[in-house]
Amino acid sequence: MNVDVGIVGRLERGELPFSPLYESKFKEAMERLRVSNVELVIRTMLEMKAK
């Protein structure tokens, strides 16, 4: 995402709002990694099911 790892951790823990700035950086990172929205949704669903 081209941000400090501490920022990513704070976003993951909900300590920072997922603002439009971070959303755009996340989308750019996903495009660079070639991860589709479908893959992201499936992974999220599997993680939620595991909990």
N, CA, C and O atoms as a Maestro MAE file, in Angstrom:
{
 s_m_m2io_version
 :::
 2.0.0
}

f_m_ct {
 s_m_title
 :::
 protein
 m_atom[204] {
  # First column is atom index #
  i_m_mmod_type
  r_m_x_coord
  r_m_y_coord
  r_m_z_coord
  i_m_residue_number
  s_m_chain_name
  s_m_pdb_residue_name
  s_m_pdb_atom_name
  i_m_atomic_number
  :::
  1 25 0.813 -1.198 0.000 1 A "MET " " N  " 7
  2 3 0.000 0.000 0.000 1 A "MET " " CA " 6
  3 2 0.856 1.260 0.000 1 A "MET " " C  " 6
  4 15 0.330 2.369 -0.094 1 A "MET " " O  " 8
  5 25 2.140 1.099 0.102 2 A "ASN " " N  " 7
  6 3 3.061 2.236 0.177 2 A "ASN " " CA " 6
  7 2 2.789 3.121 1.388 2 A "ASN " " C  " 6
  8 15 2.864 4.347 1.309 2 A "ASN " " O  " 8
  9 25 2.473 2.477 2.512 3 A "VAL " " N  " 7
  10 3 2.337 3.183 3.791 3 A "VAL " " CA " 6
  11 2 3.132 2.402 4.823 3 A "VAL " " C  " 6
  12 15 3.448 1.230 4.618 3 A "VAL " " O  " 8
  13 25 3.450 3.044 5.916 4 A "ASP " " N  " 7
  14 3 4.188 2.404 6.995 4 A "ASP " " CA " 6
  15 2 3.419 1.185 7.518 4 A "ASP " " C  " 6
  16 15 2.191 1.216 7.591 4 A "ASP " " O  " 8
  17 25 4.122 0.129 7.876 5 A "VAL " " N  " 7
  18 3 3.464 -1.080 8.373 5 A "VAL " " CA " 6
  19 2 2.649 -0.803 9.632 5 A "VAL " " C  " 6
  20 15 1.656 -1.481 9.895 5 A "VAL " " O  " 8
  21 25 3.070 0.194 10.409 6 A "GLY " " N  " 7
  22 3 2.315 0.568 11.603 6 A "GLY " " CA " 6
  23 2 0.925 1.086 11.247 6 A "GLY " " C  " 6
  24 15 -0.043 0.835 11.965 6 A "GLY " " O  " 8
  25 25 0.838 1.804 10.141 7 A "ILE " " N  " 7
  26 3 -0.459 2.309 9.673 7 A "ILE " " CA " 6
  27 2 -1.350 1.140 9.285 7 A "ILE " " C  " 6
  28 15 -2.533 1.121 9.625 7 A "ILE " " O  " 8
  29 25 -0.792 0.165 8.575 8 A "VAL " " N  " 7
  30 3 -1.576 -1.010 8.173 8 A "VAL " " CA " 6
  31 2 -2.102 -1.730 9.409 8 A "VAL " " C  " 6
  32 15 -3.264 -2.134 9.445 8 A "VAL " " O  " 8
  33 25 -1.260 -1.891 10.415 9 A "GLY " " N  " 7
  34 3 -1.684 -2.540 11.651 9 A "GLY " " CA " 6
  35 2 -2.815 -1.791 12.322 9 A "GLY " " C  " 6
  36 15 -3.771 -2.400 12.801 9 A "GLY " " O  " 8
  37 25 -2.709 -0.468 12.359 10 A "ARG " " N  " 7
  38 3 -3.766 0.341 12.979 10 A "ARG " " CA " 6
  39 2 -5.064 0.243 12.189 10 A "ARG " " C  " 6
  40 15 -6.147 0.224 12.774 10 A "ARG " " O  " 8
  41 25 -4.963 0.181 10.863 11 A "LEU " " N  " 7
  42 3 -6.168 0.002 10.034 11 A "LEU " " CA " 6
  43 2 -6.813 -1.355 10.314 11 A "LEU " " C  " 6
  44 15 -8.032 -1.453 10.455 11 A "LEU " " O  " 8
  45 25 -5.989 -2.397 10.394 12 A "GLU " " N  " 7
  46 3 -6.503 -3.748 10.649 12 A "GLU " " CA " 6
  47 2 -7.190 -3.850 12.003 12 A "GLU " " C  " 6
  48 15 -8.190 -4.556 12.140 12 A "GLU " " O  " 8
  49 25 -6.664 -3.153 13.002 13 A "ARG " " N  " 7
  50 3 -7.249 -3.198 14.346 13 A "ARG " " CA " 6
  51 2 -8.407 -2.227 14.524 13 A "ARG " " C  " 6
  52 15 -9.031 -2.190 15.585 13 A "ARG " " O  " 8
  53 25 -8.696 -1.447 13.498 14 A "GLY " " N  " 7
  54 3 -9.796 -0.495 13.579 14 A "GLY " " CA " 6
  55 2 -9.450 0.770 14.343 14 A "GLY " " C  " 6
  56 15 -10.346 1.514 14.744 14 A "GLY " " O  " 8
  57 25 -8.175 1.022 14.551 15 A "GLU " " N  " 7
  58 3 -7.743 2.209 15.288 15 A "GLU " " CA " 6
  59 2 -7.719 3.454 14.404 15 A "GLU " " C  " 6
  60 15 -7.734 4.577 14.907 15 A "GLU " " O  " 8
  61 25 -7.681 3.253 13.099 16 A "LEU " " N  " 7
  62 3 -7.742 4.348 12.126 16 A "LEU " " CA " 6
  63 2 -8.931 4.107 11.210 16 A "LEU " " C  " 6
  64 15 -9.217 2.959 10.868 16 A "LEU " " O  " 8
  65 25 -9.625 5.154 10.808 17 A "PRO " " N  " 7
  66 3 -10.722 4.959 9.854 17 A "PRO " " CA " 6
  67 2 -10.171 4.607 8.477 17 A "PRO " " C  " 6
  68 15 -9.106 5.079 8.079 17 A "PRO " " O  " 8
  69 25 -10.901 3.784 7.769 18 A "PHE " " N  " 7
  70 3 -10.511 3.373 6.415 18 A "PHE " " CA " 6
  71 2 -10.970 4.469 5.464 18 A "PHE " " C  " 6
  72 15 -11.977 4.330 4.771 18 A "PHE " " O  " 8
  73 25 -10.215 5.558 5.446 19 A "SER " " N  " 7
  74 3 -10.565 6.765 4.690 19 A "SER " " CA " 6
  75 2 -10.425 6.526 3.186 19 A "SER " " C  " 6
  76 15 -9.847 5.525 2.763 19 A "SER " " O  " 8
  77 25 -10.955 7.451 2.383 20 A "PRO " " N  " 7
  78 3 -10.790 7.327 0.926 20 A "PRO " " CA " 6
  79 2 -9.322 7.234 0.504 20 A "PRO " " C  " 6
  80 15 -9.005 6.565 -0.480 20 A "PRO " " O  " 8
  81 25 -8.428 7.897 1.237 21 A "LEU " " N  " 7
  82 3 -7.000 7.816 0.920 21 A "LEU " " CA " 6
  83 2 -6.503 6.380 1.047 21 A "LEU " " C  " 6
  84 15 -5.862 5.858 0.135 21 A "LEU " " O  " 8
  85 25 -6.797 5.742 2.176 22 A "TYR " " N  " 7
  86 3 -6.338 4.363 2.380 22 A "TYR " " CA " 6
  87 2 -7.062 3.391 1.454 22 A "TYR " " C  " 6
  88 15 -6.483 2.393 1.024 22 A "TYR " " O  " 8
  89 25 -8.312 3.674 1.151 23 A "GLU " " N  " 7
  90 3 -9.054 2.823 0.210 23 A "GLU " " CA " 6
  91 2 -8.394 2.853 -1.160 23 A "GLU " " C  " 6
  92 15 -8.243 1.812 -1.798 23 A "GLU " " O  " 8
  93 25 -7.997 4.040 -1.618 24 A "SER " " N  " 7
  94 3 -7.352 4.123 -2.934 24 A "SER " " CA " 6
  95 2 -5.996 3.425 -2.923 24 A "SER " " C  " 6
  96 15 -5.634 2.766 -3.898 24 A "SER " " O  " 8
  97 25 -5.244 3.560 -1.837 25 A "LYS " " N  " 7
  98 3 -3.954 2.873 -1.735 25 A "LYS " " CA " 6
  99 2 -4.136 1.357 -1.707 25 A "LYS " " C  " 6
  100 15 -3.338 0.620 -2.287 25 A "LYS " " O  " 8
  101 25 -5.194 0.893 -1.027 26 A "PHE " " N  " 7
  102 3 -5.491 -0.534 -0.976 26 A "PHE " " CA " 6
  103 2 -5.841 -1.055 -2.365 26 A "PHE " " C  " 6
  104 15 -5.355 -2.109 -2.776 26 A "PHE " " O  " 8
  105 25 -6.680 -0.322 -3.086 27 A "LYS " " N  " 7
  106 3 -7.069 -0.738 -4.435 27 A "LYS " " CA " 6
  107 2 -5.864 -0.795 -5.361 27 A "LYS " " C  " 6
  108 15 -5.743 -1.722 -6.161 27 A "LYS " " O  " 8
  109 25 -4.973 0.185 -5.262 28 A "GLU " " N  " 7
  110 3 -3.761 0.186 -6.083 28 A "GLU " " CA " 6
  111 2 -2.889 -1.024 -5.772 28 A "GLU " " C  " 6
  112 15 -2.351 -1.656 -6.681 28 A "GLU " " O  " 8
  113 25 -2.750 -1.344 -4.496 29 A "ALA " " N  " 7
  114 3 -1.942 -2.500 -4.093 29 A "ALA " " CA " 6
  115 2 -2.555 -3.791 -4.626 29 A "ALA " " C  " 6
  116 15 -1.841 -4.676 -5.096 29 A "ALA " " O  " 8
  117 25 -3.879 -3.894 -4.550 30 A "MET " " N  " 7
  118 3 -4.563 -5.095 -5.049 30 A "MET " " CA " 6
  119 2 -4.342 -5.259 -6.554 30 A "MET " " C  " 6
  120 15 -4.137 -6.370 -7.043 30 A "MET " " O  " 8
  121 25 -4.387 -4.149 -7.277 31 A "GLU " " N  " 7
  122 3 -4.143 -4.209 -8.722 31 A "GLU " " CA " 6
  123 2 -2.712 -4.653 -9.016 31 A "GLU " " C  " 6
  124 15 -2.484 -5.471 -9.908 31 A "GLU " " O  " 8
  125 25 -1.739 -4.110 -8.262 32 A "ARG " " N  " 7
  126 3 -0.337 -4.500 -8.481 32 A "ARG " " CA " 6
  127 2 -0.117 -5.977 -8.178 32 A "ARG " " C  " 6
  128 15 0.685 -6.641 -8.834 32 A "ARG " " O  " 8
  129 25 -0.833 -6.486 -7.180 33 A "LEU " " N  " 7
  130 3 -0.712 -7.902 -6.816 33 A "LEU " " CA " 6
  131 2 -1.592 -8.808 -7.669 33 A "LEU " " C  " 6
  132 15 -1.524 -10.034 -7.578 33 A "LEU " " O  " 8
  133 25 -2.415 -8.181 -8.495 34 A "ARG " " N  " 7
  134 3 -3.347 -8.901 -9.382 34 A "ARG " " CA " 6
  135 2 -4.314 -9.785 -8.599 34 A "ARG " " C  " 6
  136 15 -4.568 -10.929 -8.976 34 A "ARG " " O  " 8
  137 25 -4.846 -9.246 -7.512 35 A "VAL " " N  " 7
  138 3 -5.850 -9.939 -6.708 35 A "VAL " " CA " 6
  139 2 -7.205 -9.378 -7.099 35 A "VAL " " C  " 6
  140 15 -7.425 -8.170 -7.022 35 A "VAL " " O  " 8
  141 25 -8.113 -10.247 -7.518 36 A "SER " " N  " 7
  142 3 -9.429 -9.787 -7.946 36 A "SER " " CA " 6
  143 2 -10.343 -9.569 -6.747 36 A "SER " " C  " 6
  144 15 -10.088 -10.072 -5.653 36 A "SER " " O  " 8
  145 25 -11.405 -8.814 -6.974 37 A "ASN " " N  " 7
  146 3 -12.405 -8.595 -5.927 37 A "ASN " " CA " 6
  147 2 -13.033 -9.913 -5.491 37 A "ASN " " C  " 6
  148 15 -13.344 -10.094 -4.314 37 A "ASN " " O  " 8
  149 25 -13.219 -10.831 -6.431 38 A "VAL " " N  " 7
  150 3 -13.812 -12.129 -6.110 38 A "VAL " " CA " 6
  151 2 -12.908 -12.903 -5.156 38 A "VAL " " C  " 6
  152 15 -13.384 -13.482 -4.180 38 A "VAL " " O  " 8
  153 25 -11.602 -12.913 -5.437 39 A "GLU " " N  " 7
  154 3 -10.657 -13.595 -4.546 39 A "GLU " " CA " 6
  155 2 -10.686 -12.998 -3.151 39 A "GLU " " C  " 6
  156 15 -10.634 -13.722 -2.157 39 A "GLU " " O  " 8
  157 25 -10.768 -11.678 -3.077 40 A "LEU " " N  " 7
  158 3 -10.793 -11.000 -1.784 40 A "LEU " " CA " 6
  159 2 -12.051 -11.366 -1.004 40 A "LEU " " C  " 6
  160 15 -11.978 -11.624 0.197 40 A "LEU " " O  " 8
  161 25 -13.195 -11.392 -1.665 41 A "VAL " " N  " 7
  162 3 -14.460 -11.730 -1.006 41 A "VAL " " CA " 6
  163 2 -14.440 -13.178 -0.529 41 A "VAL " " C  " 6
  164 15 -14.858 -13.464 0.593 41 A "VAL " " O  " 8
  165 25 -13.964 -14.087 -1.363 42 A "ILE " " N  " 7
  166 3 -13.913 -15.506 -0.987 42 A "ILE " " CA " 6
  167 2 -13.014 -15.697 0.222 42 A "ILE " " C  " 6
  168 15 -13.373 -16.410 1.159 42 A "ILE " " O  " 8
  169 25 -11.862 -15.071 0.209 43 A "ARG " " N  " 7
  170 3 -10.937 -15.208 1.348 43 A "ARG " " CA " 6
  171 2 -11.563 -14.660 2.628 43 A "ARG " " C  " 6
  172 15 -11.449 -15.273 3.690 43 A "ARG " " O  " 8
  173 25 -12.218 -13.519 2.529 44 A "THR " " N  " 7
  174 3 -12.876 -12.914 3.683 44 A "THR " " CA " 6
  175 2 -13.959 -13.842 4.226 44 A "THR " " C  " 6
  176 15 -14.082 -14.014 5.439 44 A "THR " " O  " 8
  177 25 -14.732 -14.433 3.340 45 A "MET " " N  " 7
  178 3 -15.794 -15.353 3.761 45 A "MET " " CA " 6
  179 2 -15.219 -16.574 4.454 45 A "MET " " C  " 6
  180 15 -15.757 -17.020 5.468 45 A "MET " " O  " 8
  181 25 -14.134 -17.120 3.924 46 A "LEU " " N  " 7
  182 3 -13.513 -18.291 4.529 46 A "LEU " " CA " 6
  183 2 -12.945 -17.967 5.899 46 A "LEU " " C  " 6
  184 15 -13.039 -18.782 6.817 46 A "LEU " " O  " 8
  185 25 -12.359 -16.792 6.051 47 A "GLU " " N  " 7
  186 3 -11.822 -16.383 7.351 47 A "GLU " " CA " 6
  187 2 -12.943 -16.208 8.370 47 A "GLU " " C  " 6
  188 15 -12.796 -16.589 9.532 47 A "GLU " " O  " 8
  189 25 -14.056 -15.635 7.938 48 A "MET " " N  " 7
  190 3 -15.191 -15.432 8.841 48 A "MET " " CA " 6
  191 2 -15.781 -16.777 9.248 48 A "MET " " C  " 6
  192 15 -16.158 -16.974 10.403 48 A "MET " " O  " 8
  193 25 -15.860 -17.696 8.295 49 A "LYS " " N  " 7
  194 3 -16.411 -19.027 8.590 49 A "LYS " " CA " 6
  195 2 -15.519 -19.775 9.588 49 A "LYS " " C  " 6
  196 15 -16.019 -20.505 10.444 49 A "LYS " " O  " 8
  197 25 -14.204 -19.592 9.478 50 A "ALA " " N  " 7
  198 3 -13.263 -20.264 10.371 50 A "ALA " " CA " 6
  199 2 -13.393 -19.771 11.807 50 A "ALA " " C  " 6
  200 15 -13.082 -20.501 12.748 50 A "ALA " " O  " 8
  201 25 -13.846 -18.547 11.973 51 A "LYS " " N  " 7
  202 3 -14.010 -17.992 13.323 51 A "LYS " " CA " 6
  203 2 -15.260 -18.554 13.914 51 A "LYS " " C  " 6
  204 15 -15.607 -18.229 15.050 51 A "LYS " " O  " 8
  :::
 }
 m_bond[203] {
  # First column is bond index #
  i_m_from
  i_m_to
  i_m_order
  :::
  1 1 2 1
  2 2 3 1
  3 3 4 2
  4 3 5 1
  5 5 6 1
  6 6 7 1
  7 7 8 2
  8 7 9 1
  9 9 10 1
  10 10 11 1
  11 11 12 2
  12 11 13 1
  13 13 14 1
  14 14 15 1
  15 15 16 2
  16 15 17 1
  17 17 18 1
  18 18 19 1
  19 19 20 2
  20 19 21 1
  21 21 22 1
  22 22 23 1
  23 23 24 2
  24 23 25 1
  25 25 26 1
  26 26 27 1
  27 27 28 2
  28 27 29 1
  29 29 30 1
  30 30 31 1
  31 31 32 2
  32 31 33 1
  33 33 34 1
  34 34 35 1
  35 35 36 2
  36 35 37 1
  37 37 38 1
  38 38 39 1
  39 39 40 2
  40 39 41 1
  41 41 42 1
  42 42 43 1
  43 43 44 2
  44 43 45 1
  45 45 46 1
  46 46 47 1
  47 47 48 2
  48 47 49 1
  49 49 50 1
  50 50 51 1
  51 51 52 2
  52 51 53 1
  53 53 54 1
  54 54 55 1
  55 55 56 2
  56 55 57 1
  57 57 58 1
  58 58 59 1
  59 59 60 2
  60 59 61 1
  61 61 62 1
  62 62 63 1
  63 63 64 2
  64 63 65 1
  65 65 66 1
  66 66 67 1
  67 67 68 2
  68 67 69 1
  69 69 70 1
  70 70 71 1
  71 71 72 2
  72 71 73 1
  73 73 74 1
  74 74 75 1
  75 75 76 2
  76 75 77 1
  77 77 78 1
  78 78 79 1
  79 79 80 2
  80 79 81 1
  81 81 82 1
  82 82 83 1
  83 83 84 2
  84 83 85 1
  85 85 86 1
  86 86 87 1
  87 87 88 2
  88 87 89 1
  89 89 90 1
  90 90 91 1
  91 91 92 2
  92 91 93 1
  93 93 94 1
  94 94 95 1
  95 95 96 2
  96 95 97 1
  97 97 98 1
  98 98 99 1
  99 99 100 2
  100 99 101 1
  101 101 102 1
  102 102 103 1
  103 103 104 2
  104 103 105 1
  105 105 106 1
  106 106 107 1
  107 107 108 2
  108 107 109 1
  109 109 110 1
  110 110 111 1
  111 111 112 2
  112 111 113 1
  113 113 114 1
  114 114 115 1
  115 115 116 2
  116 115 117 1
  117 117 118 1
  118 118 119 1
  119 119 120 2
  120 119 121 1
  121 121 122 1
  122 122 123 1
  123 123 124 2
  124 123 125 1
  125 125 126 1
  126 126 127 1
  127 127 128 2
  128 127 129 1
  129 129 130 1
  130 130 131 1
  131 131 132 2
  132 131 133 1
  133 133 134 1
  134 134 135 1
  135 135 136 2
  136 135 137 1
  137 137 138 1
  138 138 139 1
  139 139 140 2
  140 139 141 1
  141 141 142 1
  142 142 143 1
  143 143 144 2
  144 143 145 1
  145 145 146 1
  146 146 147 1
  147 147 148 2
  148 147 149 1
  149 149 150 1
  150 150 151 1
  151 151 152 2
  152 151 153 1
  153 153 154 1
  154 154 155 1
  155 155 156 2
  156 155 157 1
  157 157 158 1
  158 158 159 1
  159 159 160 2
  160 159 161 1
  161 161 162 1
  162 162 163 1
  163 163 164 2
  164 163 165 1
  165 165 166 1
  166 166 167 1
  167 167 168 2
  168 167 169 1
  169 169 170 1
  170 170 171 1
  171 171 172 2
  172 171 173 1
  173 173 174 1
  174 174 175 1
  175 175 176 2
  176 175 177 1
  177 177 178 1
  178 178 179 1
  179 179 180 2
  180 179 181 1
  181 181 182 1
  182 182 183 1
  183 183 184 2
  184 183 185 1
  185 185 186 1
  186 186 187 1
  187 187 188 2
  188 187 189 1
  189 189 190 1
  190 190 191 1
  191 191 192 2
  192 191 193 1
  193 193 194 1
  194 194 195 1
  195 195 196 2
  196 195 197 1
  197 197 198 1
  198 198 199 1
  199 199 200 2
  200 199 201 1
  201 201 202 1
  202 202 203 1
  203 203 204 2
  :::
 }
}
